[in-house]
């Protein structure tokens, strides 16, 4: 029985007239003026239609898989760009993070206003560097994974909120060196 109150009957049998397997469907109380509507088709046609639908669904699935992979690749590129800039900056920085110790004395440059031009370039570079550090910090704080950075001696120099939460430390508490923090048997406080 269908929800609309129509009676439906189906049968598969060999047709006496065509000698092929047929699917018969009959609906009682069909359109007005007809008591029964009966249709039939060969099972080969039904199978062909089912296979065509299966192929279309498989093709659509593959297309959607490809589209999802493309979107994931593009999104990964966009999200990884700040991290790649951080990595590039770290690679180009001298060991220990120290810049040249050479200082410019006021008025020591050649004439023609070089010192103010160098100062404005240096100021722009400092502002850009500060902005990049702030972007990096914001990105690290947005991560749900704990991230911490330590110097060569194992002293922790930076963490994000997730790392502090996972390790059981408050925002203002200082963390012990890595050697003490991650020892065998140590658990978060």
C-alpha positions in Angstrom: 0.0 0.0 0.0 1.2 3.5 -0.8 0.5 6.5 1.4 -2.0 7.9 -1.1 -4.2 4.8 -0.6 -3.4 3.2 -4.0 -2.9 -0.6 -4.2 0.3 -1.6 -6.1 1.2 -5.0 -7.3 4.5 -6.2 -8.9 5.4 -9.4 -10.5 8.4 -10.8 -12.4 7.7 -13.6 -14.9 8.4 -14.9 -18.3 6.3 -13.2 -21.0 4.3 -15.6 -23.1 4.3 -13.3 -26.1 8.0 -12.2 -26.1 9.5 -15.1 -24.2 11.6 -12.6 -22.1 11.7 -12.0 -18.4 9.3 -9.1 -17.7 8.5 -6.8 -14.7 4.8 -6.1 -14.4 3.5 -3.3 -12.2 -0.3 -2.7 -11.7 -1.9 0.1 -9.8 -5.5 -0.2 -8.6 -7.6 2.9 -8.4 -5.4 4.8 -10.9 -6.4 8.0 -12.7 -10.1 8.8 -12.8 -12.1 6.5 -15.1 -9.6 3.7 -15.0 -9.9 0.8 -12.5 -6.4 -0.6 -13.0 -3.2 0.7 -14.7 -0.8 -2.0 -15.7 2.7 -1.5 -17.3 5.5 -3.9 -18.1 9.0 -3.8 -19.3 11.8 -6.3 -19.8 14.1 -6.9 -16.9 17.0 -6.2 -19.3 15.7 -2.6 -19.6 15.3 -2.3 -15.8 18.8 -3.7 -15.3 20.2 -1.3 -17.9 18.5 1.7 -16.2 19.8 0.6 -12.8 23.4 0.3 -14.1 23.1 3.7 -15.8 22.0 5.2 -12.5 24.8 3.5 -10.6 27.4 4.7 -13.1 26.1 8.3 -12.8 26.2 8.1 -9.0 29.8 6.7 -9.1 30.9 9.5 -11.6 29.2 12.2 -9.4 30.9 10.7 -6.4 34.4 10.8 -8.1 33.7 14.4 -9.3 32.8 15.4 -5.7 35.8 13.7 -4.3 38.1 15.5 -6.8 36.3 18.8 -6.0 36.7 18.2 -2.2 40.4 17.4 -2.7 40.9 20.6 -4.7 39.1 22.8 -2.1 41.2 21.1 0.7 44.4 21.8 -1.2 43.5 25.4 -1.8 42.5 25.9 1.8 45.7 24.3 3.1 47.7 26.7 0.9 45.9 29.7 2.3 46.2 28.5 5.9 49.8 27.5 5.6 51.0 30.7 4.1 51.7 32.5 7.5 53.5 29.4 8.8 55.7 29.2 5.6 56.6 32.9 6.1 57.6 32.1 9.7 59.7 29.2 8.6 61.3 31.3 5.9 62.1 34.1 8.4 63.5 31.5 10.8 65.8 30.1 8.1 67.1 33.5 7.0 67.7 34.7 10.6 71.3 34.3 11.9 71.9 31.6 14.5 70.8 32.8 18.0 68.4 35.4 16.4 71.1 38.1 16.6 71.4 40.8 14.0 74.5 42.7 13.1 75.9 44.6 16.1 77.0 47.4 13.8 75.4 50.7 14.8 75.0 53.9 12.8 76.1 57.0 14.6 73.8 60.0 14.1 75.2 62.1 11.2 77.8 59.4 10.2 76.3 58.7 6.8 77.2 60.3 3.5 75.5 63.5 2.7 72.3 63.7 0.8 69.9 62.5 3.5 70.8 58.8 3.5 70.4 58.5 7.3 66.7 59.6 7.3 66.0 57.3 4.4 67.7 54.3 6.1 65.8 55.2 9.3 62.4 55.2 7.6 63.3 51.9 5.9 64.4 50.4 9.3 61.2 51.7 10.9 59.1 50.2 8.2 60.9 46.9 8.6 60.4 47.0 12.3 56.7 47.7 11.9 56.4 44.9 9.4 58.3 42.5 11.7 56.1 43.4 14.6 52.9 42.9 12.5 54.2 39.5 11.4 55.0 38.5 15.0 51.5 39.6 16.0 50.0 37.6 13.1 52.0 34.5 14.1 51.0 34.9 17.7 47.3 35.2 16.8 47.6 32.1 14.6 49.3 30.1 17.3 46.7 31.1 19.9 43.9 30.0 17.5 45.3 26.5 17.4 43.6 23.9 19.6 46.9 22.0 19.8 49.4 22.9 22.4 52.5 24.7 21.0 55.6 25.7 22.9 59.0 27.0 21.8 62.3 26.5 23.7 65.8 27.8 23.3 68.9 25.5 22.9 69.2 25.1 26.6 65.6 23.8 26.9 64.2 27.0 28.5 60.7 27.6 27.3 60.5 31.0 25.7 56.9 30.9 24.3 53.7 28.9 24.6 50.1 29.2 23.5 47.1 29.0 25.7 46.3 25.4 24.7 49.8 24.2 25.8 49.4 25.9 29.1 46.0 24.4 29.6 47.2 20.9 28.6 50.2 21.1 30.9 48.1 22.6 33.8 49.8 26.0 34.0 48.2 29.3 34.4 48.8 32.3 32.0 51.2 34.0 34.4 53.0 30.9 35.8 56.5 30.2 34.5 57.1 26.8 33.0 60.1 24.7 34.0 62.7 23.8 31.4 61.8 21.0 29.0 64.1 18.5 30.8 61.9 18.9 33.9 58.6 19.3 32.1 58.7 16.2 30.1 60.4 13.6 32.3 59.3 10.0 32.6 56.4 9.7 34.9 55.6 13.4 34.9 52.0 14.3 34.5 50.2 17.6 34.0 49.5 19.4 37.2 
